[in-house]
Each structure stands twice: as structure tokens, then as C-alpha cells.
Amino acid sequence: MKSINLFDPAVHSTTPLGAPARRHKADGMATAAMLIQIASEMLETSPTLRKRMHITLSDLAAADKVRKELVRKTLSVH
């Protein structure tokens, strides 16, 4: 049985490089707001996870307040 080589320098050194990929410019405040919302929804639906991480419902309320502020700032910038 032949082992699989994930990195073969001979193959990779002769492969022509294409143009560098353009980096997508993301809106930091909108991304942060979305991540806060995702984490909050996960923790709201999982009391076990919330208990394991020592996160209270007041912590989630504070995170939601921050998320709403970020969304408000994002909308006022655009």
C-alpha cells in the first residue's frame, strides 16, 4: 500500500502561481455584531453550555446591548 504524500516539493515547485487572490474587505462592526448574535443564540438555547462557561442571562443581555449598538453604528456609517 502506497502512503499518501500531502506535500511533494517537486510538484509544488513547478506549479505556476496565478495572480494573488483579492482579499475581501469586511465590515468589522457588522461582523462583530453577527458573531455576537450567533454566540448569544447558541448560549440561549443551551443552558448546559451556558452553565459550563459560567455565563449568566444578564451577560447575554449585555452582549445583546453591545450587538445592537454595533448594528446602530454600522447603519449610521453607511
SEGUVEX-832618 format. One record per atom (N, C-alpha, C): residue number from 1; residue in three letters; atom name; x, y, z. Coordinates in Angstrom, 1 decimal. Example, Ala and Ser with C-alpha at 12.3 -4.5 7.8 and 13.67 -1.06 7.14 Angstrom:
// residues 2
 resi resn name     c1     c2     c3
    1  Ala    N   13.2   -5.7    7.8
    1  Ala   CA   12.3   -4.5    7.8
    1  Ala    C   13.2   -3.3    7.8
    2  Ser    N   12.8   -2.2    7.1
    2  Ser   CA   13.7   -1.1    7.1
    2  Ser    C   12.9    0.0    7.9
END
This chain:
// residues 78
 resi resn name     c1     c2     c3
    1  Met    N    0.8   -1.2    0.0
    1  Met   CA    0.0    0.0    0.0
    1  Met    C    0.9    1.2    0.0
    2  Lys    N    0.6    2.2   -0.9
    2  Lys   CA    1.4    3.4   -1.0
    2  Lys    C    0.9    4.4   -0.1
    3  Ser    N    1.8    5.1    0.6
    3  Ser   CA    1.3    6.2    1.5
    3  Ser    C    1.1    7.4    0.7
    4  Ile    N    0.2    8.2    1.2
    4  Ile   CA   -0.2    9.5    0.5
    4  Ile    C    0.7   10.6    1.0
    5  Asn    N    1.3   11.3    0.1
    5  Asn   CA    2.2   12.4    0.4
    5  Asn    C    1.4   13.7    0.2
    6  Leu    N    1.1   14.4    1.2
    6  Leu   CA    0.3   15.6    1.1
    6  Leu    C    1.1   16.8    0.5
    7  Phe    N    2.4   16.8    0.8
    7  Phe   CA    3.3   17.9    0.3
    7  Phe    C    4.5   17.3   -0.4
    8  Asp    N    4.5   17.4   -1.7
    8  Asp   CA    5.6   16.9   -2.5
    8  Asp    C    6.3   18.1   -3.1
    9  Pro    N    7.5   18.5   -2.7
    9  Pro   CA    8.2   19.7   -3.1
    9  Pro    C    8.4   19.7   -4.6
   10  Ala    N    8.6   18.6   -5.3
   10  Ala   CA    8.8   18.6   -6.7
   10  Ala    C    7.6   19.0   -7.5
   11  Val    N    6.4   18.6   -7.0
   11  Val   CA    5.2   19.0   -7.7
   11  Val    C    4.9   20.5   -7.4
   12  His    N    5.0   20.9   -6.2
   12  His   CA    4.6   22.3   -5.8
   12  His    C    5.6   23.3   -6.3
   13  Ser    N    6.9   23.0   -6.6
   13  Ser   CA    7.8   24.0   -7.0
   13  Ser    C    7.7   24.3   -8.5
   14  Thr    N    7.1   23.3   -9.3
   14  Thr   CA    7.0   23.5  -10.7
   14  Thr    C    5.6   24.1  -11.1
   15  Thr    N    4.7   24.1  -10.2
   15  Thr   CA    3.3   24.6  -10.4
   15  Thr    C    3.4   26.1  -10.6
   16  Pro    N    2.9   26.6  -11.7
   16  Pro   CA    2.9   28.1  -11.9
   16  Pro    C    1.9   28.8  -10.9
   17  Leu    N    2.3   29.9  -10.4
   17  Leu   CA    1.5   30.6   -9.4
   17  Leu    C    0.6   31.6  -10.2
   18  Gly    N   -0.7   31.6   -9.9
   18  Gly   CA   -1.6   32.5  -10.5
   18  Gly    C   -1.5   33.9   -9.8
   19  Ala    N   -2.4   34.7  -10.2
   19  Ala   CA   -2.5   36.0   -9.6
   19  Ala    C   -2.9   35.9   -8.2
   20  Pro    N   -2.4   36.7   -7.3
   20  Pro   CA   -2.8   36.6   -5.9
   20  Pro    C   -4.3   36.9   -5.7
   21  Ala    N   -4.9   36.2   -4.8
   21  Ala   CA   -6.4   36.3   -4.6
   21  Ala    C   -6.6   37.7   -4.0
   22  Arg    N   -7.7   38.3   -4.3
   22  Arg   CA   -8.1   39.6   -3.7
   22  Arg    C   -8.7   39.3   -2.4
   23  Arg    N   -8.3   40.0   -1.4
   23  Arg   CA   -8.9   39.9   -0.1
   23  Arg    C  -10.2   40.6    0.0
   24  His    N  -11.2   40.0    0.5
   24  His   CA  -12.5   40.6    0.7
   24  His    C  -12.4   41.6    1.9
   25  Lys    N  -12.8   42.8    1.7
   25  Lys   CA  -12.8   43.8    2.8
   25  Lys    C  -14.1   43.7    3.5
   26  Ala    N  -14.0   43.2    4.8
   26  Ala   CA  -15.2   43.0    5.6
   26  Ala    C  -15.4   44.2    6.5
   27  Asp    N  -16.7   44.4    6.8
   27  Asp   CA  -17.1   45.4    7.8
   27  Asp    C  -16.9   44.9    9.2
   28  Gly    N  -15.9   45.4    9.9
   28  Gly   CA  -15.6   44.8   11.2
   28  Gly    C  -16.8   44.9   12.2
   29  Met    N  -17.5   46.0   12.3
   29  Met   CA  -18.6   46.2   13.2
   29  Met    C  -19.7   45.2   12.9
   30  Ala    N  -20.0   45.1   11.6
   30  Ala   CA  -21.1   44.2   11.2
   30  Ala    C  -20.7   42.8   11.5
   31  Thr    N  -19.5   42.4   11.3
   31  Thr   CA  -19.0   41.0   11.5
   31  Thr    C  -19.1   40.7   13.0
   32  Ala    N  -18.6   41.7   13.8
   32  Ala   CA  -18.7   41.5   15.3
   32  Ala    C  -20.1   41.4   15.8
   33  Ala    N  -21.0   42.2   15.2
   33  Ala   CA  -22.4   42.1   15.6
   33  Ala    C  -23.0   40.7   15.3
   34  Met    N  -22.7   40.2   14.1
   34  Met   CA  -23.2   38.9   13.7
   34  Met    C  -22.6   37.8   14.6
   35  Leu    N  -21.3   37.9   14.9
   35  Leu   CA  -20.7   36.8   15.8
   35  Leu    C  -21.3   36.9   17.2
   36  Ile    N  -21.6   38.1   17.7
   36  Ile   CA  -22.2   38.2   19.0
   36  Ile    C  -23.6   37.5   18.9
   37  Gln    N  -24.4   37.8   17.9
   37  Gln   CA  -25.7   37.3   17.7
   37  Gln    C  -25.7   35.7   17.7
   38  Ile    N  -24.8   35.2   16.9
   38  Ile   CA  -24.7   33.7   16.8
   38  Ile    C  -24.3   33.1   18.1
   39  Ala    N  -23.3   33.7   18.8
   39  Ala   CA  -22.9   33.1   20.1
   39  Ala    C  -24.1   33.2   21.1
   40  Ser    N  -24.8   34.3   21.1
   40  Ser   CA  -25.9   34.5   22.0
   40  Ser    C  -27.0   33.5   21.8
   41  Glu    N  -27.3   33.3   20.5
   41  Glu   CA  -28.4   32.4   20.2
   41  Glu    C  -28.0   31.0   20.6
   42  Met    N  -26.7   30.6   20.4
   42  Met   CA  -26.3   29.3   20.8
   42  Met    C  -26.4   29.1   22.4
   43  Leu    N  -26.0   30.1   23.1
   43  Leu   CA  -26.0   30.1   24.5
   43  Leu    C  -27.4   30.2   25.1
   44  Glu    N  -28.3   30.9   24.4
   44  Glu   CA  -29.6   31.0   24.9
   44  Glu    C  -30.3   29.6   24.8
   45  Thr    N  -30.0   28.8   23.8
   45  Thr   CA  -30.7   27.6   23.6
   45  Thr    C  -30.0   26.4   24.3
   46  Ser    N  -28.8   26.6   24.9
   46  Ser   CA  -28.1   25.6   25.6
   46  Ser    C  -27.8   26.0   27.0
   47  Pro    N  -28.7   25.7   28.0
   47  Pro   CA  -28.4   26.0   29.4
   47  Pro    C  -27.1   25.3   29.9
   48  Thr    N  -26.9   24.1   29.4
   48  Thr   CA  -25.7   23.3   29.8
   48  Thr    C  -24.4   24.0   29.4
   49  Leu    N  -24.4   24.4   28.2
   49  Leu   CA  -23.2   25.1   27.7
   49  Leu    C  -23.0   26.4   28.5
   50  Arg    N  -24.1   27.1   28.7
   50  Arg   CA  -24.1   28.4   29.4
   50  Arg    C  -23.5   28.2   30.8
   51  Lys    N  -24.0   27.1   31.5
   51  Lys   CA  -23.6   26.8   32.8
   51  Lys    C  -22.1   26.4   32.8
   52  Arg    N  -21.7   25.6   31.9
   52  Arg   CA  -20.3   25.2   31.8
   52  Arg    C  -19.3   26.4   31.6
   53  Met    N  -19.8   27.4   30.9
   53  Met   CA  -18.9   28.6   30.6
   53  Met    C  -19.1   29.7   31.6
   54  His    N  -20.0   29.4   32.6
   54  His   CA  -20.3   30.4   33.6
   54  His    C  -20.8   31.7   33.1
   55  Ile    N  -21.7   31.6   32.1
   55  Ile   CA  -22.4   32.8   31.5
   55  Ile    C  -23.8   32.9   32.0
   56  Thr    N  -24.1   34.1   32.5
   56  Thr   CA  -25.5   34.3   33.1
   56  Thr    C  -26.4   34.9   32.0
   57  Leu    N  -27.6   35.0   32.3
   57  Leu   CA  -28.6   35.6   31.3
   57  Leu    C  -28.3   37.1   31.3
   58  Ser    N  -27.8   37.7   32.4
   58  Ser   CA  -27.5   39.1   32.3
   58  Ser    C  -26.3   39.4   31.4
   59  Asp    N  -25.4   38.4   31.4
   59  Asp   CA  -24.2   38.5   30.4
   59  Asp    C  -24.7   38.5   29.0
   60  Leu    N  -25.7   37.7   28.7
   60  Leu   CA  -26.3   37.6   27.4
   60  Leu    C  -27.0   38.9   27.0
   61  Ala    N  -27.7   39.5   28.0
   61  Ala   CA  -28.4   40.7   27.8
   61  Ala    C  -27.4   41.8   27.5
   62  Ala    N  -26.3   41.8   28.2
   62  Ala   CA  -25.3   42.9   28.0
   62  Ala    C  -24.7   42.7   26.6
   63  Ala    N  -24.4   41.4   26.2
   63  Ala   CA  -23.9   41.2   24.8
   63  Ala    C  -24.9   41.6   23.8
   64  Asp    N  -26.2   41.4   24.0
   64  Asp   CA  -27.2   41.9   23.0
   64  Asp    C  -27.2   43.4   22.9
   65  Lys    N  -27.0   44.0   24.1
   65  Lys   CA  -27.0   45.5   24.1
   65  Lys    C  -25.8   46.0   23.2
   66  Val    N  -24.6   45.4   23.4
   66  Val   CA  -23.4   45.7   22.6
   66  Val    C  -23.7   45.5   21.1
   67  Arg    N  -24.3   44.3   20.8
   67  Arg   CA  -24.6   44.0   19.4
   67  Arg    C  -25.5   45.0   18.8
   68  Lys    N  -26.5   45.5   19.5
   68  Lys   CA  -27.5   46.5   19.0
   68  Lys    C  -26.7   47.8   18.7
   69  Glu    N  -25.8   48.1   19.6
   69  Glu   CA  -25.0   49.4   19.4
   69  Glu    C  -24.1   49.3   18.2
   70  Leu    N  -23.5   48.1   18.0
   70  Leu   CA  -22.7   47.9   16.8
   70  Leu    C  -23.5   48.0   15.5
   71  Val    N  -24.7   47.4   15.6
   71  Val   CA  -25.6   47.5   14.4
   71  Val    C  -26.0   48.9   14.1
   72  Arg    N  -26.3   49.7   15.2
   72  Arg   CA  -26.7   51.1   15.0
   72  Arg    C  -25.6   51.9   14.4
   73  Lys    N  -24.3   51.7   14.9
   73  Lys   CA  -23.2   52.4   14.4
   73  Lys    C  -22.9   52.0   12.9
   74  Thr    N  -23.1   50.7   12.6
   74  Thr   CA  -22.8   50.3   11.3
   74  Thr    C  -23.8   50.9   10.3
   75  Leu    N  -25.1   51.0   10.7
   75  Leu   CA  -26.1   51.6    9.8
   75  Leu    C  -25.9   53.1    9.7
   76  Ser    N  -25.4   53.8   10.7
   76  Ser   CA  -25.1   55.2   10.6
   76  Ser    C  -23.9   55.5    9.8
   77  Val    N  -23.0   54.6    9.7
   77  Val   CA  -21.8   54.8    8.9
   77  Val    C  -22.1   54.7    7.4
   78  His    N  -23.0   53.8    7.0
   78  His   CA  -23.3   53.5    5.6
   78  His    C  -24.3   54.4    5.2
END
